[in-house]
Amino acid sequence: MIIKVENLPLHEEVFEFLRANYYLADAADMSRKMGKSRSYMASLRYSCHEPSRDAYNSLFGYLQECLAETTDGDLRNCLETYITRIHSEVLA
């Protein structure tokens, strides 16, 4: 299930997807998967900033790990979609 909410930043879409599918418990987990401190997501939300390229790169790697461990076809499609979006919209 792709989470697509108008005006939601890409990292928040990915967070909601991962949380909805039990890959993460909370924003602190997301922050850690982005290679940052537990409060990173809270700081991004408070300041209305986007994650750093380095944080997106770590998230990209985590999504690839999830993809490698997932056998469910629908989840794989969603993970591939987010991996592609991060690669094309941020890392390219």
DOGU-336473 format. One record per atom (N, C-alpha, C): residue in one letter; residue number from 0; x, y, z; chain. Coordinates in Angstrom, 2 decimals, always signed. Example, Ala and Ser with C-alpha at 12.3 -4.5 7.8 and 13.67 -1.06 7.14 Angstrom:
! residues 2
> A 0 +13.19 -5.69 +7.80 A
> A 0 +12.30 -4.50 +7.80 A
> A 0 +13.20 -3.30 +7.80 A
> S 1 +12.85 -2.25 +7.08 A
> S 1 +13.67 -1.06 +7.14 A
> S 1 +12.90 +0.03 +7.87 A
***
This chain:
! residues 92
> M 0 +0.84 -1.17 +0.00 A
> M 0 +0.00 +0.00 +0.00 A
> M 0 +0.88 +1.23 +0.00 A
> I 1 +0.89 +1.96 -1.08 A
> I 1 +1.62 +3.21 -1.21 A
> I 1 +0.86 +4.27 -0.42 A
> I 2 +1.59 +5.02 +0.38 A
> I 2 +0.98 +6.11 +1.15 A
> I 2 +1.20 +7.39 +0.35 A
> K 3 +0.15 +7.96 -0.18 A
> K 3 +0.27 +9.17 -0.97 A
> K 3 -0.70 +10.20 -0.41 A
> V 4 -0.16 +11.16 +0.30 A
> V 4 -0.96 +12.23 +0.87 A
> V 4 -0.46 +13.53 +0.28 A
> E 5 -1.37 +14.35 -0.21 A
> E 5 -0.98 +15.60 -0.83 A
> E 5 -0.17 +16.45 +0.12 A
> N 6 +0.91 +17.00 -0.39 A
> N 6 +1.81 +17.89 +0.35 A
> N 6 +2.62 +17.20 +1.44 A
> L 7 +2.64 +15.90 +1.46 A
> L 7 +3.45 +15.18 +2.44 A
> L 7 +4.83 +14.96 +1.82 A
> P 8 +5.90 +15.37 +2.51 A
> P 8 +7.24 +15.16 +1.96 A
> P 8 +7.54 +13.68 +1.79 A
> L 9 +8.45 +13.38 +0.88 A
> L 9 +8.79 +12.00 +0.56 A
> L 9 +9.20 +11.21 +1.80 A
> H 10 +10.03 +11.78 +2.65 A
> H 10 +10.47 +11.03 +3.83 A
> H 10 +9.31 +10.71 +4.77 A
> E 11 +8.31 +11.58 +4.82 A
> E 11 +7.12 +11.31 +5.65 A
> E 11 +6.26 +10.22 +5.02 A
> E 12 +6.15 +10.21 +3.69 A
> E 12 +5.43 +9.14 +3.00 A
> E 12 +6.08 +7.79 +3.30 A
> V 13 +7.40 +7.76 +3.19 A
> V 13 +8.14 +6.52 +3.44 A
> V 13 +7.95 +6.10 +4.90 A
> F 14 +8.03 +7.06 +5.81 A
> F 14 +7.84 +6.75 +7.22 A
> F 14 +6.47 +6.14 +7.47 A
> E 15 +5.42 +6.74 +6.93 A
> E 15 +4.06 +6.23 +7.13 A
> E 15 +3.91 +4.82 +6.54 A
> F 16 +4.51 +4.59 +5.38 A
> F 16 +4.48 +3.26 +4.78 A
> F 16 +5.18 +2.24 +5.67 A
> L 17 +6.38 +2.56 +6.11 A
> L 17 +7.15 +1.63 +6.94 A
> L 17 +6.45 +1.36 +8.27 A
> R 18 +5.88 +2.40 +8.84 A
> R 18 +5.17 +2.22 +10.12 A
> R 18 +3.89 +1.39 +9.92 A
> A 19 +3.16 +1.66 +8.87 A
> A 19 +1.91 +0.94 +8.60 A
> A 19 +2.16 -0.54 +8.34 A
> N 20 +3.35 -0.86 +7.84 A
> N 20 +3.68 -2.24 +7.52 A
> N 20 +4.61 -2.88 +8.55 A
> Y 21 +4.70 -2.26 +9.70 A
> Y 21 +5.42 -2.80 +10.87 A
> Y 21 +6.93 -2.97 +10.67 A
> Y 22 +7.50 -2.17 +9.79 A
> Y 22 +8.96 -2.15 +9.67 A
> Y 22 +9.57 -1.26 +10.75 A
> L 23 +8.79 -0.27 +11.20 A
> L 23 +9.22 +0.68 +12.23 A
> L 23 +8.12 +0.84 +13.26 A
> A 24 +8.51 +1.21 +14.47 A
> A 24 +7.52 +1.45 +15.51 A
> A 24 +7.17 +2.94 +15.62 A
> D 25 +8.17 +3.80 +15.42 A
> D 25 +7.92 +5.23 +15.63 A
> D 25 +8.96 +6.07 +14.90 A
> A 26 +8.85 +7.40 +15.07 A
> A 26 +9.75 +8.33 +14.39 A
> A 26 +11.20 +8.16 +14.85 A
> A 27 +11.40 +7.75 +16.08 A
> A 27 +12.77 +7.51 +16.57 A
> A 27 +13.42 +6.37 +15.79 A
> D 28 +12.66 +5.32 +15.50 A
> D 28 +13.17 +4.22 +14.67 A
> D 28 +13.54 +4.73 +13.28 A
> M 29 +12.69 +5.57 +12.71 A
> M 29 +12.96 +6.13 +11.39 A
> M 29 +14.25 +6.94 +11.42 A
> S 30 +14.41 +7.73 +12.45 A
> S 30 +15.62 +8.55 +12.58 A
> S 30 +16.86 +7.67 +12.59 A
> R 31 +16.80 +6.58 +13.32 A
> R 31 +17.94 +5.65 +13.40 A
> R 31 +18.21 +5.00 +12.05 A
> K 32 +17.15 +4.64 +11.31 A
> K 32 +17.33 +4.03 +9.99 A
> K 32 +17.91 +5.03 +9.00 A
> M 33 +17.76 +6.32 +9.30 A
> M 33 +18.35 +7.36 +8.47 A
> M 33 +19.78 +7.69 +8.92 A
> G 34 +20.26 +6.94 +9.92 A
> G 34 +21.62 +7.13 +10.38 A
> G 34 +21.80 +8.34 +11.27 A
> K 35 +20.73 +8.78 +11.90 A
> K 35 +20.77 +9.99 +12.71 A
> K 35 +20.32 +9.69 +14.14 A
> S 36 +20.32 +10.73 +14.97 A
> S 36 +19.89 +10.57 +16.36 A
> S 36 +18.38 +10.32 +16.42 A
> R 37 +17.92 +9.84 +17.55 A
> R 37 +16.50 +9.51 +17.74 A
> R 37 +15.58 +10.71 +17.50 A
> S 38 +16.08 +11.90 +17.68 A
> S 38 +15.24 +13.10 +17.58 A
> S 38 +15.29 +13.75 +16.19 A
> Y 39 +15.95 +13.12 +15.24 A
> Y 39 +16.12 +13.72 +13.91 A
> Y 39 +14.78 +14.01 +13.23 A
> M 40 +13.88 +13.05 +13.21 A
> M 40 +12.56 +13.27 +12.56 A
> M 40 +11.80 +14.40 +13.25 A
> A 41 +11.86 +14.43 +14.57 A
> A 41 +11.18 +15.51 +15.30 A
> A 41 +11.77 +16.86 +14.92 A
> S 42 +13.08 +16.92 +14.78 A
> S 42 +13.74 +18.17 +14.38 A
> S 42 +13.33 +18.58 +12.98 A
> L 43 +13.25 +17.62 +12.07 A
> L 43 +12.82 +17.92 +10.70 A
> L 43 +11.40 +18.47 +10.69 A
> R 44 +10.55 +17.86 +11.44 A
> R 44 +9.15 +18.30 +11.49 A
> R 44 +9.04 +19.70 +12.08 A
> Y 45 +9.77 +19.96 +13.14 A
> Y 45 +9.71 +21.25 +13.82 A
> Y 45 +10.24 +22.36 +12.91 A
> S 46 +11.32 +22.08 +12.20 A
> S 46 +11.96 +23.11 +11.38 A
> S 46 +11.44 +23.14 +9.94 A
> C 47 +10.58 +22.18 +9.58 A
> C 47 +10.04 +22.08 +8.22 A
> C 47 +11.15 +21.92 +7.18 A
> H 48 +12.18 +21.15 +7.53 A
> H 48 +13.28 +20.88 +6.61 A
> H 48 +13.16 +19.47 +6.04 A
> E 49 +13.88 +19.28 +4.94 A
> E 49 +14.01 +17.96 +4.33 A
> E 49 +15.23 +17.27 +4.94 A
> P 50 +15.25 +15.94 +4.95 A
> P 50 +16.44 +15.23 +5.42 A
> P 50 +17.65 +15.54 +4.55 A
> S 51 +18.81 +15.36 +5.11 A
> S 51 +20.05 +15.54 +4.34 A
> S 51 +20.17 +14.43 +3.30 A
> R 52 +21.02 +14.68 +2.34 A
> R 52 +21.28 +13.66 +1.31 A
> R 52 +21.83 +12.40 +1.96 A
> D 53 +22.68 +12.56 +2.95 A
> D 53 +23.26 +11.43 +3.68 A
> D 53 +22.16 +10.61 +4.37 A
> A 54 +21.19 +11.30 +4.97 A
> A 54 +20.08 +10.61 +5.64 A
> A 54 +19.25 +9.84 +4.62 A
> Y 55 +18.98 +10.47 +3.48 A
> Y 55 +18.24 +9.77 +2.43 A
> Y 55 +19.02 +8.56 +1.91 A
> N 56 +20.33 +8.69 +1.82 A
> N 56 +21.16 +7.58 +1.37 A
> N 56 +21.06 +6.40 +2.34 A
> S 57 +21.06 +6.69 +3.64 A
> S 57 +20.90 +5.63 +4.64 A
> S 57 +19.51 +5.00 +4.55 A
> L 58 +18.50 +5.83 +4.36 A
> L 58 +17.14 +5.33 +4.22 A
> L 58 +17.02 +4.46 +2.97 A
> F 59 +17.65 +4.88 +1.90 A
> F 59 +17.69 +4.11 +0.65 A
> F 59 +18.25 +2.72 +0.92 A
> G 60 +19.34 +2.65 +1.66 A
> G 60 +19.95 +1.37 +2.00 A
> G 60 +19.03 +0.51 +2.85 A
> Y 61 +18.34 +1.13 +3.81 A
> Y 61 +17.41 +0.38 +4.65 A
> Y 61 +16.26 -0.19 +3.82 A
> L 62 +15.74 +0.60 +2.91 A
> L 62 +14.65 +0.11 +2.05 A
> L 62 +15.12 -1.06 +1.20 A
> Q 63 +16.36 -1.02 +0.74 A
> Q 63 +16.89 -2.14 -0.03 A
> Q 63 +17.02 -3.39 +0.84 A
> E 64 +17.39 -3.22 +2.12 A
> E 64 +17.44 -4.35 +3.05 A
> E 64 +16.04 -4.95 +3.22 A
> C 65 +15.06 -4.08 +3.42 A
> C 65 +13.68 -4.54 +3.58 A
> C 65 +13.23 -5.31 +2.35 A
> L 66 +13.57 -4.79 +1.17 A
> L 66 +13.20 -5.44 -0.08 A
> L 66 +13.82 -6.83 -0.17 A
> A 67 +15.07 -6.96 +0.23 A
> A 67 +15.77 -8.25 +0.15 A
> A 67 +15.15 -9.28 +1.09 A
> E 68 +14.54 -8.83 +2.18 A
> E 68 +13.97 -9.74 +3.17 A
> E 68 +12.48 -10.00 +2.99 A
> T 69 +11.86 -9.32 +2.04 A
> T 69 +10.41 -9.40 +1.86 A
> T 69 +10.05 -10.32 +0.70 A
> T 70 +9.11 -11.23 +0.96 A
> T 70 +8.65 -12.11 -0.11 A
> T 70 +7.27 -11.71 -0.63 A
> D 71 +6.54 -10.90 +0.11 A
> D 71 +5.20 -10.46 -0.29 A
> D 71 +5.30 -9.56 -1.53 A
> G 72 +4.57 -9.91 -2.55 A
> G 72 +4.63 -9.18 -3.81 A
> G 72 +4.20 -7.73 -3.72 A
> D 73 +3.12 -7.46 -3.01 A
> D 73 +2.64 -6.09 -2.87 A
> D 73 +3.64 -5.22 -2.12 A
> L 74 +4.18 -5.75 -1.02 A
> L 74 +5.17 -5.00 -0.26 A
> L 74 +6.41 -4.75 -1.11 A
> R 75 +6.82 -5.74 -1.86 A
> R 75 +8.00 -5.58 -2.73 A
> R 75 +7.77 -4.46 -3.75 A
> N 76 +6.58 -4.43 -4.34 A
> N 76 +6.27 -3.38 -5.31 A
> N 76 +6.33 -1.99 -4.67 A
> C 77 +5.76 -1.88 -3.48 A
> C 77 +5.78 -0.59 -2.78 A
> C 77 +7.20 -0.18 -2.42 A
> L 78 +7.97 -1.12 -1.89 A
> L 78 +9.37 -0.82 -1.54 A
> L 78 +10.15 -0.39 -2.78 A
> E 79 +9.95 -1.09 -3.88 A
> E 79 +10.64 -0.73 -5.12 A
> E 79 +10.24 +0.67 -5.58 A
> T 80 +8.98 +1.03 -5.41 A
> T 80 +8.51 +2.36 -5.78 A
> T 80 +9.22 +3.43 -4.96 A
> Y 81 +9.29 +3.24 -3.65 A
> Y 81 +9.96 +4.22 -2.80 A
> Y 81 +11.46 +4.26 -3.06 A
> I 82 +12.07 +3.13 -3.31 A
> I 82 +13.50 +3.10 -3.64 A
> I 82 +13.75 +3.90 -4.92 A
> T 83 +12.92 +3.69 -5.91 A
> T 83 +13.05 +4.41 -7.18 A
> T 83 +12.84 +5.90 -6.98 A
> R 84 +11.84 +6.28 -6.20 A
> R 84 +11.57 +7.70 -5.98 A
> R 84 +12.72 +8.37 -5.25 A
> I 85 +13.25 +7.74 -4.23 A
> I 85 +14.38 +8.34 -3.51 A
> I 85 +15.57 +8.48 -4.45 A
> H 86 +15.82 +7.44 -5.24 A
> H 86 +16.95 +7.50 -6.16 A
> H 86 +16.77 +8.63 -7.19 A
> S 87 +15.60 +8.72 -7.79 A
> S 87 +15.39 +9.70 -8.86 A
> S 87 +15.14 +11.12 -8.35 A
> E 88 +14.46 +11.27 -7.21 A
> E 88 +14.11 +12.61 -6.74 A
> E 88 +15.17 +13.24 -5.84 A
> V 89 +15.98 +12.41 -5.20 A
> V 89 +16.92 +12.96 -4.21 A
> V 89 +18.38 +12.63 -4.54 A
> L 90 +18.66 +11.38 -4.82 A
> L 90 +20.04 +10.94 -4.93 A
> L 90 +20.64 +11.09 -6.33 A
> A 91 +19.81 +11.25 -7.33 A
> A 91 +20.32 +11.33 -8.72 A
> A 91 +21.03 +12.64 -9.00 A
***
